[in-house]
Amino acid sequence: MHAVGELEYPERDEIELVEVLAALGDPVRIQIVRILDQANGGIACNEMGLRVAKSTGSHHLRVLREAGVVRAQVEGTRRYYTLRHDDLEARFPGLLESVLTADGWEGHGRVLTFPS
C-alpha cells in the first residue's frame, strides 16, 4: 500500500478488477469519477457538489480510494482527490473510458452538469 499522509491506496499492481468494478457499482461513485475526470487537479469532497451528506460523500470517496480508483492528497485538514487515469488504464485498458462513455456520457473536455 502507498500512503498519502494518513491515507492509503493500493499500488498500481495491487489494483484488483473485482474491487474496481464493485466501487464503480454505485451511481454516486460514478458521478464522483466523472467529476474527477473533468477536474484540473485535485478536488475536495465539499467542492464536488454531491447531493449527499458530507459523511456519505466521504464514505464513497473512501471506497473509491481503497479500490484504487482515486488517490487523496492531504493538505492541512482537507483531502484533495484525483482520478488514477494512468494506473487504471495500465491495469485495465479501456475500462475507465467505457465507464465515462456509458449512458451517453460524451467524456473528456465537456462541462459536467447534473439535473436538478
Secondary structure as GFF3:
##gff-version 3
##sequence-region A 1 116
A	DSSP	beta_strand	2	4	.	.	.	ID=ss1
A	DSSP	beta_strand	7	9	.	.	.	ID=ss2
A	DSSP	three_ten_helix	12	14	.	.	.	ID=ss3
A	DSSP	alpha_helix	17	23	.	.	.	ID=ss4
A	DSSP	alpha_helix	27	38	.	.	.	ID=ss5
A	DSSP	beta_strand	43	44	.	.	.	ID=ss6
A	DSSP	three_ten_helix	45	47	.	.	.	ID=ss7
A	DSSP	alpha_helix	54	67	.	.	.	ID=ss8
A	DSSP	beta_strand	70	75	.	.	.	ID=ss9
A	DSSP	beta_strand	78	83	.	.	.	ID=ss10
A	DSSP	alpha_helix	85	91	.	.	.	ID=ss11
A	DSSP	alpha_helix	95	101	.	.	.	ID=ss12
A	DSSP	three_ten_helix	102	104	.	.	.	ID=ss13
###
